Amino acid sequence: DQDDEVARSAWRAAVALVPAGDEGALAADLATELGRGELQMQLSLSRALTGLGEAVLPVLDAAGTSPNPRVRAHADATKQLWHDPDGGFALSHELAKRVAAIGPDA
């Protein structure tokens, strides 16, 4: 949805109401929003995605190969959040953006 607050509410509701076994399909649907908006918008989506459990990991791996550097950076930051929920999303996000821009070997 174009309205960010409506989108955030929809993401949270979808994660709360997803039937058992459909988490992967929902993760794939939500992943189409990766890279959208600024930091707080991306953090909201990342929190929704991580709420889907392990089903989100293959989706994030696939998004990590996107030609869009914003999508790759957001997917990587979301994986970091999944692995370390208490870690800093902003730091992971900035690092992922840098790697997406200059490459992992730079």
MOSULKA-V730624 format. One record per residue. N is the residue number from 1. SS is DSSP state (helix for helix, strand for strand, loop for the rest). OMEGA is omega as a letter, one per 30 degrees, with the letter a starting at -180 (999 if undefined). Layout:
<<N,SS,OMEGA> <N,SS,OMEGA>>
This chain:
<<1,loop,a> <2,loop,l> <3,loop,a> <4,helix,a> <5,helix,l> <6,helix,l> <7,helix,l> <8,helix,l> <9,helix,l> <10,helix,l> <11,helix,a> <12,helix,a> <13,helix,a> <14,helix,l> <15,helix,a> <16,helix,a> <17,helix,a> <18,loop,l> <19,loop,l> <20,loop,l> <21,loop,a> <22,loop,a> <23,helix,a> <24,helix,l> <25,helix,l> <26,helix,l> <27,helix,l> <28,helix,l> <29,helix,a> <30,helix,a> <31,helix,l> <32,loop,l> <33,loop,a> <34,loop,a> <35,loop,a> <36,loop,l> <37,loop,a> <38,loop,a> <39,helix,a> <40,helix,l> <41,helix,a> <42,helix,l> <43,helix,l> <44,helix,l> <45,helix,l> <46,helix,l> <47,helix,l> <48,helix,a> <49,helix,a> <50,helix,l> <51,loop,l> <52,loop,l> <53,loop,a> <54,loop,a> <55,helix,a> <56,helix,a> <57,helix,l> <58,helix,l> <59,helix,l> <60,helix,l> <61,helix,l> <62,helix,l> <63,helix,l> <64,loop,l> <65,loop,a> <66,loop,l> <67,loop,a> <68,loop,a> <69,helix,l> <70,helix,l> <71,helix,l> <72,helix,a> <73,helix,a> <74,helix,l> <75,helix,a> <76,helix,l> <77,helix,l> <78,helix,l> <79,helix,l> <80,helix,l> <81,helix,l> <82,helix,a> <83,helix,a> <84,loop,a> <85,loop,l> <86,loop,l> <87,loop,a> <88,loop,l> <89,helix,a> <90,helix,l> <91,helix,l> <92,helix,a> <93,helix,l> <94,helix,l> <95,helix,a> <96,helix,l> <97,helix,l> <98,helix,l> <99,helix,l> <100,helix,a> <101,helix,a> <102,helix,l> <103,loop,a> <104,loop,a> <105,loop,a> <106,loop,999>>
